[in-house]
Amino acid sequence: MLSFDLRALEAKAVQVAGRLSARDPVWDEHDVRPADAVHVTGRLSTAGSGRFYFSGHMSGHVDTQCRRCLAPASLDVKEELHLLFAEEGTPEADEPDVYAIPSRVNSLDLRPAIREQWVLAAPAFALCREDCKGLCPRCGADLNVGDCSCDATIDPRWSALRSMRGDA
């Protein structure tokens, strides 16, 4: 569960243990979505009048393609979270690192903040392995499997620099 009653939070802190599903409507179309779900654990407490603080962790993994060879790549995403929520209309709510709580609501939904933190933490570009050689730019052969049969022609625009080195 990632939604909490604000009146109950005023009385005492709560332990958070929930999941944000990859199929949840909070995700945008172009987000890097988790493969299964984002697991969230931590503590949510009051931080003064109209302010709340979440401290915890999120973890999950993302299935994507290697940016060099297009092979499947699966990466773990783990992030420590420290989130501040403040009611709209307060000076704190205008700060860029503070999540605004709409006026006159009775619950605090952590899902939009968790989504934003996931998008920031998930890698935009992944590698299947650190030493990935990628694809040949001419024939498209996977260079991780072996060398391709393309000629090693050098772009003639580099000839002036080659002649300066004495390689011409």
CORWO-V84460 format. One record per backbone hydrogen bond with DSSP energy under -1.0 kcal/mol. CO is the residue of the C=O (numbers start at 1). NH is the residue of the N-H. E is the energy in kcal/mol with one decimal. If there is no record, write none. Layout:
# CORWO-V84460
co=CO nh=NH e=E
co=CO nh=NH e=E
This chain:
# CORWO-V84460
co=2 nh=110 e=-3.2
co=4 nh=108 e=-3.1
co=5 nh=9 e=-1.6
co=6 nh=10 e=-1.6
co=8 nh=12 e=-1.9
co=14 nh=44 e=-2.6
co=16 nh=42 e=-2.0
co=18 nh=40 e=-3.1
co=20 nh=38 e=-2.3
co=21 nh=24 e=-1.3
co=24 nh=27 e=-1.5
co=28 nh=31 e=-1.3
co=31 nh=33 e=-1.1
co=36 nh=22 e=-1.8
co=38 nh=20 e=-2.5
co=39 nh=59 e=-1.9
co=40 nh=18 e=-2.7
co=41 nh=57 e=-3.0
co=42 nh=16 e=-3.1
co=43 nh=55 e=-2.2
co=44 nh=14 e=-2.7
co=45 nh=53 e=-3.0
co=48 nh=51 e=-1.7
co=50 nh=87 e=-1.9
co=51 nh=47 e=-2.8
co=52 nh=85 e=-3.2
co=53 nh=45 e=-2.5
co=54 nh=83 e=-2.8
co=55 nh=43 e=-2.6
co=56 nh=81 e=-3.5
co=57 nh=41 e=-2.4
co=58 nh=79 e=-2.4
co=59 nh=39 e=-3.2
co=60 nh=77 e=-3.3
co=61 nh=35 e=-3.6
co=62 nh=75 e=-2.4
co=64 nh=73 e=-3.0
co=66 nh=70 e=-1.4
co=71 nh=66 e=-3.0
co=73 nh=64 e=-3.2
co=75 nh=62 e=-2.6
co=77 nh=60 e=-1.9
co=79 nh=58 e=-2.3
co=81 nh=56 e=-2.4
co=83 nh=54 e=-2.9
co=84 nh=99 e=-2.8
co=85 nh=52 e=-2.7
co=86 nh=101 e=-2.9
co=87 nh=90 e=-1.6
co=92 nh=95 e=-1.7
co=95 nh=98 e=-1.3
co=99 nh=86 e=-2.2
co=101 nh=88 e=-2.6
co=106 nh=6 e=-2.6
co=108 nh=4 e=-2.4
co=110 nh=114 e=-2.6
co=111 nh=115 e=-2.8
co=112 nh=116 e=-2.2
co=113 nh=117 e=-2.4
co=114 nh=118 e=-2.4
co=115 nh=119 e=-2.6
co=116 nh=120 e=-1.9
co=117 nh=121 e=-1.8
co=118 nh=122 e=-3.2
co=126 nh=67 e=-3.2
co=129 nh=132 e=-1.5
co=134 nh=143 e=-2.4
co=136 nh=140 e=-1.4
co=141 nh=136 e=-2.3
co=142 nh=145 e=-1.1
co=142 nh=146 e=-1.1
co=151 nh=153 e=-1.5
co=155 nh=158 e=-2.1
co=156 nh=159 e=-1.6
co=158 nh=162 e=-2.2
co=159 nh=163 e=-2.6
co=160 nh=164 e=-1.4
co=161 nh=165 e=-1.5
co=162 nh=166 e=-1.0
co=162 nh=167 e=-2.6
